[in-house]
């Protein structure tokens, strides 16, 4: 993981990790879960108008990838073989007692179709992207620092 949003409606604001966070092994058995990845250094910088303005950290972090399973995405996509990537952060030094968890639902042949954010075990935000429409993507990233 390299960068993440800060203000959803302004893509010149973001949080950029000092070191990319490894999310999963490069190779994962086809029908099995991935191994747990622990990340001790989660330092990042806040950016506004493409310029850094302060630093912070999200404690230690833990990533794990579920084995694939068929899930109904709803809308016009239907059933998709999906792996859920779990990103636990704001954990203690023993990688436990994580305050936050984000779940990324990754559909085979589709990509991210659902995202959930839990804080202390309670669902606080969710987003579902499950309606395909014809057209072309028009968005672009405003700051090279968010992806280079």
HELIX and SHEET records of a PDB file:
HELIX    1   1 UNK A  144  UNK A  146  5                                   3    
SHEET    1   A 4 UNK A   3  UNK A   7  0                                        
SHEET    2   A 4 UNK A  10  UNK A  17 -1                                        
SHEET    3   A 4 UNK A  44  UNK A  48 -1                                        
SHEET    4   A 4 UNK A  51  UNK A  56 -1                                        
SHEET    1   B 4 UNK A  37  UNK A  39  0                                        
SHEET    2   B 4 UNK A  60  UNK A  65 -1                                        
SHEET    3   B 4 UNK A  79  UNK A  91 -1                                        
SHEET    4   B 4 UNK A  69  UNK A  72 -1                                        
SHEET    1   C 6 UNK A  37  UNK A  39  0                                        
SHEET    2   C 6 UNK A  60  UNK A  65 -1                                        
SHEET    3   C 6 UNK A  79  UNK A  91 -1                                        
SHEET    4   C 6 UNK A 100  UNK A 107 -1                                        
SHEET    5   C 6 UNK A 111  UNK A 119 -1                                        
SHEET    6   C 6 UNK A 122  UNK A 128 -1                                        
END                                                                             
